[in-house]
Amino acid sequence: MKASLLPYFKAHLLEAGVDEVGRGCLAGPVVAAAVIFPNNIDIPLLTDSKKLSERQRDDLIPLIKEQATAYAIASASHEEIDEINILKASFLAMHRATAKLRSQSDWLPTLNTLEFVF
């Protein structure tokens, strides 16, 4: 676990991490993933995806799927982006991803500090 996140770690809580991709694109959907890892997760390359090559990101997919307690992927369509704007569509995709998790979380941190507003 990153040292910067340690003050927020609570061993008795089940946590999920959520992030999106596609906000910078001019066309297409925005996609979000939510994942819950066990406390003993050990995936050295699991870091900021923007710092990884496409090959490294692709190599992480099976490791994440194998080691995750639960994961889900969801999206918001380009029609939804046009209707509610890209930021709200990003949060909508994140909300959908967390709703699909088969395990429940006590706390859902996101890389964004804005609230879900639809």
C-alpha atoms as one frame of an Amber mdcrd trajectory, in Angstrom:
protein
   0.000   0.000   0.000   1.264   3.479  -0.829   2.480   5.372   2.210   0.276
   8.333   1.299  -2.819   6.133   1.702  -1.831   4.584   5.036  -3.585   7.235
   7.189  -6.868   6.193   5.542  -6.340   2.431   5.901  -8.776   0.661   8.208
  -8.113  -3.072   8.473 -11.720  -3.850   9.425 -13.239  -2.136   6.360 -13.677
  -3.511   2.887 -12.582  -0.826   0.415 -12.947  -0.393  -3.320 -10.879   1.786
  -5.627 -12.550   3.440  -8.613 -11.093   5.178 -11.655 -12.206   6.194 -15.115
 -10.692   6.394 -18.573 -11.887   8.291 -21.599 -12.519  11.791 -20.283  -9.942
  13.221 -22.672 -11.410  11.623 -25.774 -13.493  13.653 -28.202 -15.765  10.741
 -29.099 -16.863   7.464 -27.596 -17.881   6.328 -24.135 -16.255   6.994 -20.782
 -15.388   3.750 -18.976 -14.850   3.164 -15.264 -13.538   0.250 -13.253 -14.028
  -0.548  -9.580 -11.913  -3.110  -7.766 -11.656  -4.544  -4.274  -8.322  -6.139
  -3.389  -7.475  -8.223  -0.332  -5.197  -6.534   2.216  -2.215  -8.652   1.164
  -2.251  -7.599  -2.507   1.158  -7.667  -4.174   1.230  -6.404  -7.749   4.420
  -4.316  -8.116   3.422  -2.580 -11.377   0.033  -1.541 -10.035   0.491   2.223
 -10.034  -0.592   5.212 -12.100  -1.685   3.723 -15.431  -0.514   6.847 -17.275
   3.057   5.970 -16.275   2.808   2.464 -17.764   3.198   1.311 -21.338   0.252
  -0.273 -23.118   1.983  -3.650 -22.811   2.448  -3.216 -19.050  -1.232  -2.272
 -18.655  -2.255  -5.311 -20.687  -0.008  -7.538 -18.564  -1.737  -6.276 -15.409
  -5.234  -7.312 -16.520  -4.969 -11.032 -15.663  -3.131 -10.266 -12.404  -5.847
  -7.858 -11.309  -8.591 -10.321 -12.246  -6.835 -13.166 -10.420  -6.038 -11.287
  -7.220  -9.076  -9.041  -6.865 -11.760  -9.931  -4.383 -14.182  -8.303  -6.820
 -14.020  -6.051  -9.862 -16.480  -4.472 -12.260 -16.348  -2.376 -15.410 -19.082
  -0.025 -16.605 -19.503   2.877 -18.993 -21.534   5.905 -19.953 -22.338   6.304
 -23.626 -21.487   9.218 -25.875 -25.203  10.073 -25.872 -25.134  10.342 -22.084
 -21.982  12.473 -22.261 -23.729  14.839 -24.671 -26.774  14.998 -22.410 -25.173
  15.457 -18.956 -21.528  16.477 -19.756 -18.293  14.492 -19.525 -17.677  15.026
 -15.809 -21.115  13.835 -14.756 -20.900  10.961 -17.242 -17.579   9.935 -15.660
 -19.210   9.825 -12.247 -22.169   7.940 -13.712 -19.804   5.294 -15.108 -18.038
   5.074 -11.711 -21.374   4.717  -9.949 -22.400   1.926 -12.330 -19.100   0.114
 -11.806 -19.387   0.229  -8.022 -23.010  -0.926  -8.209 -21.899  -3.997 -10.157
 -19.417  -5.158  -7.524 -20.454  -8.514  -6.104 -19.042  -7.539  -2.697 -20.182
  -4.545  -0.738 -17.737  -1.789   0.268 -17.700   0.354   3.362 -15.690   3.146
   1.690 -15.184   4.002  -1.985 -12.258   6.345  -2.622 -11.928   7.891  -6.076
  -9.079   9.697  -7.734 -11.391  12.693  -8.083 -12.465  14.799  -5.133 -15.858
  15.808  -6.505 -19.098  14.310  -5.274 -21.345  12.164  -7.441 -23.830  14.631
  -8.895 -26.250  13.559 -11.623
